[in-house]
Amino acid sequence: MSATNYVFDVGNVLVDWNPHYLFRKMFPDDAAIDAFLAEIGFHTWNLEQDRGRSFAQGGEMLAERFPHHRAAIVSYGPRFQEAISDAIHGTVDILTELRDSGAPLYAITNFNQDTFRETQKRFPFLTWFRDVVVSGDERLVKPDPEIYRVLFRRNGLAPETCLFIDDSPKNVDAAEAVGMKAIRFTSPAALRKALADHRRAAA
């Protein structure tokens, strides 16, 4: 069966997110940023904000453990938009073409609920989806299979009719495990080719 519903990830598929963009304003070089992120366990900590914990609570909890990094830690939530440099315009072009063709568009994203709404205001194309499953709203994060099932249940979708696009191999594998077709995003050009290949295979 051809996948007729397109399901996008957001971070590093449609918008260019990297905490280095913010922390370059606070640390002398990328090596110092990498050392800071590793020391505080940034990605594990940040995943809990994606799961719905507020940045205010999370920032204070982490700053208590690493008081010498308090200023940088507590800045991340209020200055989150500085960690997003821009849209990934080539992917937005593909999204625009799909929207204009009438294709059903959905999204599943690991994103704090509050910063996602901020990001939607900054990038209006994030309002084009029929539904967005936001991890912070659901208290679930990819690659938990249940977050994909939220999309299916809420929208009456069969997994095999959905084509999922995400930059994370773990998230792609999890999508395939629940029955979706999936493409690992590496670049807009590669995505455009993969979509064309998918359409040819389904013809």
Secondary structure, DSSP 8 states (H G I E B T S, - for coil): ----EEEE--BTTTEEE-HHHHHTTTSSSHHHHHHHHHHHTHHHHHHHHHTT--HHHHHHHHHHH-GGGHHHHHHTTTTGGGGEEEE-HHHHHHHHHHHHTT--EEEEE---HHHHHHHHHH-GGGG-SSEEEEHHHHT--TT-HHHHHHHHHHHT--GGGEEEEES-HHHHHHHHHTT-EEEE-S-HHHHHHHHHHHHHHH-
